[in-house]
Amino acid sequence: MALVSTVQQIEHAAHPEHTQIHSWYLPRPLNKYDAAWEMFQTRPELWFTDDCFVHIRDINLAQCGTLDFVDYGNKSYLGRLCYSSITTNGEIYKVTWDVRGEDICKELVNDAGGSVVGLKMAPSANIHNYGHFQMDVKFDVPRSAVRYYGAYYGVFSGVPTRTRILKGPKLFCHDHSVDIMIMYECTLSAEGGLLDTNIADYKWDLMLMRFCDNHDHPWHIMSVAEAGRIDEGEITEERHSCYHGYPDPNFYESADPQDANY
């Protein structure tokens, strides 16, 4: 889109006091999700710095097209953490991942074995303290696909040990960076009623971006890629492909989305 050329025309002279990553401020676009995503595709080094490595699966996530069962942007987001600890006798706690709980949620992910890069968190030695830990990402099914799939929304579940959080540039304001989160090999939860075997029998890699203006759900789904069948076990970096969805739009019928209590 045209916003990319606008991004590329931003000169350091516009902010002479900034010489590092912080000089890449964007004017507020009509669609900040598209602008941030295209910035990531054209300038990935702003996220993948010298402190982290790039998987071929990360590249695939950046290049994959959209899926017909996921409504991208602010309607699909990281909703909560569910975890138990050996120090709490197995009781499961649920924490909503919003702006107020951002720091504690990142610390929990780091403590449970996640990789947090650029956010001043050292790898934790407490990974074995958690008996159960899952990260739930809620996504809306597009209105045009509701009839086909028989559901209004779905939930991907991932784990911290297969999650990376990378600090990004400050694109839209001087105070907050647009970070990314990559969740490998998530599975579909039964919550929401999305049970199609072409989705539920597979694992999925997710890439999310953090936007500071959504206080309730700051992390939004930007890309989803198929990562192998669940019964295949853990996949290698080379075993990865994009899922192209169902090609028959004539079967779809518009329907009013149901407000999910999530």
Secondary structure, DSSP 8 states (H G I E B T S, - for coil): -HHHHHHHT--GGGSTT--SGGG------S-HHHHHHHHHHH-GGGTS-TTS---HHHHHHHH----TT-B-EEEEEEEEEEEEEGGGTT-EEEEE-SSTTHHHHHHHHHHTT-EEESSS----S-GGGEEEEEEEEEEE--GGGHHHHT-SEEEEEE-GGGEEEE-----S-SS----EEEEEEEEE-STTS---HHHHTEEEEEEEEE-TT-SS--EEEEEEEEEEEGGG-S--SS----------GGG-----------
